[in-house]
Amino acid sequence: MEALKSESMSRVAVDYVEGILQPKPTCDTWDQIWSFQARPDDLLISSYPKAGTTWIQEIVDLIQNGGDVKQSQRAPTHERFPFIEWTIPSRGLSGLKQANAMTSPRMLKTHLPFHLLPPSFLEKNCKMIYVARNPKDSMVSYYHFHRMNRNLPAPGSWEEYFESFQAGKVCWGSWYDHVKGWWQAKDQHRILYLFYEDMKENPKHEIQKLAEFIGKSLDDKLLDIILYHTSFSIMKQNPMANYTSVANEHMNQSISPFIRKGFQCFLLVIILKELSNISYSLRSFLSIQKKNRIDNEGFWEKNNLRNHR
C-alpha cells in the first residue's frame, strides 16, 4: 500500500535545456549552473544515470582518505559529492550551494552530457572521471530508479519507458549521445574514461587506475580495504551509500532499492529489442566476458572502446 501511494504522488515537472530533458528546478537555475566556478583541484565524477556513479564515488572517497572507512562514512554520498545540477526546492537542497560552501579540494558529481558541462571545468583543467555502462542494464536500472524517485518524472509502464529511453526523451537525454560525447572529449581534456563492465571483471585493476589518475598510490593492504568496503554486499548495507537517509516521500525504497542488483541482468527481465537504432548481439551478451557490444554505426565495437586502456 505504501508503494502504491508513493507511485501515485505528484512528481517533479520537466523541461528542456538545449534539447536535453531536465527536472524543472534544474532548468529554472540553469544560468547559475552554467556559470558555476570550478577550482583547479576539483575532481568531477560524471556518468549517464545509473552507470555505477555511487560505486565510483565511494571508491574515490576511500582512495582520497587513505582507506579510512570511518572518514568515508562521515556523511551520505550526496553530501560528500555535491550533485552540481541537482536542486530540490522543497527540501532546500541545491548542489550548487553545497559545492560553493565546500573547502578545497572538492569532489563533485554530474550527469550532464559533455556539451552542457559548465565551461569552468575545462578552463581550470580539472580532472574528470567518466564511467560508462552498457545501455541495456543502464535502462533497466534507470527505469526502476524513476519508479522510486519522486524527484524524477513517473516512468509509466515498461513499454512506455522503453519508447522514451529509445527516443532519448528521459532526463539527461540520449544514452548514446552521452557516452559518445564524453568519449570524444577524453583525449582533449583530463578525463579518465572507465567502463562499469571492466569494474565488475577486474575491480583491483580499475581501482589502481583510479588511484594513479588521482595521484595516489595504493599498497595491497589498502587496495583490499577499498575493494571490500566498495563491494556490492557491503555498499548495499552502508547507510552512507545506499540513500536510506533520504525520506521515503522522496525516494521510496519499498518500491525499488537504490542499490538493486549490481550485475548485468537485462536478459533476465526483457527480450532484446532495437534501441535507438542500436542493435545488440545476443552472442556477446551470453559470452563469459559479457563484453556487451553496441553496433550503432560501430560505435562501441568498431572504435573498440573497452580495449582503449
C-alpha positions in Angstrom: 0.0 0.0 0.0 2.8 2.4 0.8 4.5 1.7 -2.5 1.2 2.3 -4.4 0.6 5.5 -2.5 4.1 6.8 -3.3 3.8 5.9 -7.0 0.7 8.0 -7.3 2.1 11.1 -5.5 2.9 14.2 -7.5 6.1 14.2 -9.5 8.5 16.9 -10.5 7.8 18.8 -13.7 10.4 18.6 -16.5 11.5 20.9 -19.3 14.4 21.2 -21.8 17.9 22.7 -21.6 19.3 22.9 -25.1 17.2 19.9 -26.1 18.1 17.8 -23.1 15.2 16.9 -20.7 15.8 18.0 -17.2 13.8 18.4 -13.9 12.2 21.8 -13.9 14.2 23.1 -10.9 17.4 22.4 -12.9 16.0 24.3 -15.9 15.0 27.2 -13.6 18.5 27.6 -12.3 20.4 26.8 -15.5 22.1 30.2 -15.8 23.7 29.7 -12.3 24.7 26.1 -13.2 26.3 27.1 -16.5 28.3 29.8 -14.7 29.4 27.5 -11.9 33.0 28.3 -11.0 35.2 25.2 -10.8 38.5 25.2 -9.0 41.8 23.7 -10.4 41.9 21.0 -7.7 38.2 19.9 -8.2 37.7 16.2 -9.0 34.5 15.7 -11.0 32.7 12.3 -11.4 30.4 12.0 -14.3 28.2 9.4 -15.9 24.9 8.7 -17.6 22.4 8.0 -14.8 22.6 4.5 -13.2 26.0 3.7 -14.6 27.8 3.0 -11.3 28.2 6.6 -10.2 27.8 5.9 -6.5 30.2 2.9 -6.7 32.9 5.1 -8.2 32.2 7.9 -5.7 32.7 5.5 -2.8 35.9 4.2 -4.3 37.3 7.6 -4.9 36.4 8.8 -1.4 38.3 5.9 0.2 41.3 6.5 -2.1 41.4 10.1 -1.1 41.0 9.2 2.6 43.7 6.6 2.5 41.2 3.8 3.2 39.9 5.5 6.4 36.4 3.9 6.4 35.2 6.0 9.3 36.1 9.2 7.5 34.3 8.0 4.3 31.2 7.4 6.4 31.2 11.0 7.7 28.1 11.8 5.6 25.9 10.4 2.9 27.3 10.2 -0.6 25.2 13.1 -1.9 26.7 15.4 0.8 30.3 14.3 0.2 29.9 14.7 -3.5 27.6 17.7 -4.4 25.5 16.9 -7.5 26.0 20.3 -9.2 22.9 20.5 -11.4 20.5 18.9 -8.8 18.1 21.0 -6.8 15.0 20.2 -4.8 13.4 23.4 -3.6 11.0 21.7 -1.2 14.0 20.2 0.7 16.1 23.3 0.4 18.6 21.2 -1.5 21.0 22.7 -4.0 24.1 21.0 -5.4 25.4 24.4 -6.3 25.1 25.8 -2.8 26.7 22.6 -1.4 29.6 22.9 -3.8 30.2 26.6 -3.2 30.2 26.1 0.5 32.8 23.3 0.4 36.5 23.8 1.1 39.0 22.6 -1.5 39.8 20.0 -2.7 36.2 19.2 -3.7 34.8 16.0 -5.1 31.8 16.8 -7.3 29.2 14.8 -9.3 27.3 15.5 -12.5 25.2 13.6 -15.1 25.4 16.4 -17.6 26.3 15.5 -21.2 29.7 16.9 -22.1 28.4 19.8 -24.2 26.4 21.1 -21.2 29.3 20.8 -18.7 30.0 24.3 -17.2 33.0 25.6 -19.1 35.0 26.5 -16.0 35.8 22.8 -15.5 37.7 22.9 -18.8 39.1 26.4 -18.2 40.5 25.2 -14.9 41.8 22.0 -16.4 40.1 19.9 -13.8 40.5 16.1 -13.5 37.3 14.3 -14.5 36.3 10.6 -14.2 33.6 9.3 -16.5 32.1 5.8 -16.2 30.0 4.2 -19.0 27.7 1.2 -18.6 26.1 -0.8 -21.4 22.7 0.8 -22.3 20.6 -2.3 -21.6 21.4 -2.5 -17.9 21.5 1.3 -17.6 18.0 1.4 -19.0 16.6 -1.2 -16.7 18.2 0.3 -13.6 17.1 3.8 -14.6 13.5 2.6 -15.1 13.4 1.3 -11.5 15.1 4.4 -10.2 12.4 6.5 -11.8 9.8 4.4 -10.1 11.1 5.0 -6.6 12.4 8.6 -7.0 9.6 11.2 -6.8 12.0 13.9 -7.9 12.0 12.4 -11.4 9.0 12.1 -13.8 7.0 9.0 -13.5 8.2 6.4 -16.0 4.9 5.0 -16.9 4.7 1.3 -18.0 7.8 -0.5 -19.0 6.7 -0.3 -22.7 6.2 3.5 -22.4 9.5 4.0 -20.7 11.3 1.8 -23.3 10.0 4.1 -26.0 11.0 7.2 -24.1 14.5 5.9 -23.5 14.8 4.8 -27.1 14.0 8.4 -28.2 16.3 10.0 -25.6 13.3 11.6 -24.0 14.4 10.9 -20.5 16.2 13.2 -18.0 19.8 13.8 -19.2 18.9 12.8 -22.7 20.2 10.1 -25.0 22.4 7.4 -23.6 24.2 7.1 -26.9 24.9 10.8 -27.2 26.1 11.0 -23.6 28.7 8.2 -23.7 29.9 9.2 -27.2 30.2 12.9 -26.2 32.4 12.2 -23.3 34.4 9.6 -25.2 35.2 12.1 -27.9 36.3 14.6 -25.3 38.6 12.3 -23.4 41.8 12.9 -25.4 41.4 16.7 -25.3 40.9 17.0 -21.5 42.0 15.4 -18.3 39.3 12.7 -18.4 39.7 9.1 -17.2 37.1 7.1 -19.1 36.1 3.9 -17.3 33.6 1.1 -18.0 31.3 -0.4 -15.5 31.8 -3.9 -17.0 35.6 -3.6 -16.5 35.0 -2.6 -12.9 33.0 -5.8 -12.4 35.5 -8.0 -14.2 38.7 -6.7 -12.6 38.0 -4.2 -9.8 41.5 -4.3 -8.5 43.0 -3.2 -11.8 40.4 -0.4 -12.2 40.8 0.9 -8.6 44.5 1.1 -9.2 43.9 3.0 -12.4 41.6 5.4 -10.5 44.3 5.9 -7.8 47.0 6.6 -10.4 44.8 9.2 -12.1 44.0 10.9 -8.8 47.7 10.9 -7.9 47.6 8.4 -5.0 49.5 5.1 -4.5 47.8 2.0 -3.0 49.6 -0.9 -1.5 48.0 -4.3 -1.4 46.5 -3.9 2.1 44.9 -0.6 1.2 43.6 -1.9 -2.1 42.0 -4.9 -0.3 40.3 -2.5 2.2 38.9 -0.4 -0.6 37.8 -3.5 -2.5 36.0 -4.9 0.5 34.2 -1.8 1.5 33.0 -1.0 -2.0 31.7 -4.5 -2.7 28.0 -4.8 -3.6 27.1 -6.6 -0.4 28.8 -4.0 1.9 27.6 -0.9 0.0 24.0 -2.2 0.0 24.1 -2.2 3.8 26.0 1.1 4.2 23.5 3.8 5.1 26.0 6.4 3.9 26.0 4.9 0.4 22.5 3.3 0.0 20.4 6.5 0.2 18.3 5.2 3.1 18.9 8.5 4.8 16.6 10.2 2.2 13.0 10.2 3.3 10.6 7.8 1.6 8.5 10.7 0.3 11.4 11.5 -2.0 13.0 8.1 -2.6 10.7 5.1 -1.7 13.0 2.1 -1.4 10.0 -0.2 -0.7 9.2 0.3 -4.5 12.8 -0.4 -5.5 16.0 -0.2 -3.5 18.6 2.4 -4.6 21.2 -0.3 -4.9 19.4 -3.1 -6.6 21.5 -6.0 -8.0 24.9 -4.7 -9.0 25.3 -7.1 -12.0 24.2 -7.3 -15.6 20.6 -8.5 -15.6 19.0 -7.3 -18.8 18.5 -10.7 -20.4 16.7 -11.9 -17.3 14.0 -9.3 -17.5 13.3 -8.3 -21.1 13.6 -9.5 -24.6 16.3 -7.9 -26.7 14.9 -5.2 -28.9 16.2 -2.5 -31.1 17.1 0.7 -29.1 17.7 4.0 -30.9 18.9 2.2 -34.0 21.4 0.4 -31.8 21.4 -3.4 -32.4 22.6 -5.9 -29.8 24.4 -9.1 -30.2 22.9 -11.9 -28.2 26.0 -13.9 -28.5 28.1 -11.2 -26.9 25.7 -10.9 -24.1 25.9 -14.6 -23.4 29.7 -14.7 -23.6 31.7 -15.4 -20.4 33.4 -12.0 -20.7 30.0 -10.2 -21.0 31.6 -7.8 -23.4 28.3 -6.0 -24.2 29.0 -4.7 -27.7 26.9 -2.0 -29.3 26.6 -1.8 -33.0 25.2 1.6 -33.8 27.5 2.9 -36.5 30.0 0.5 -35.0 30.5 2.9 -32.1 31.1 0.5 -29.2 32.7 -2.2 -31.3 34.4 -0.5 -34.3 36.1 2.0 -32.0 36.8 -0.9 -29.6 36.2 1.4 -26.7 36.8 -1.0 -23.9 40.1 -2.1 -25.3 41.4 1.5 -25.2 43.1 1.4 -21.8 
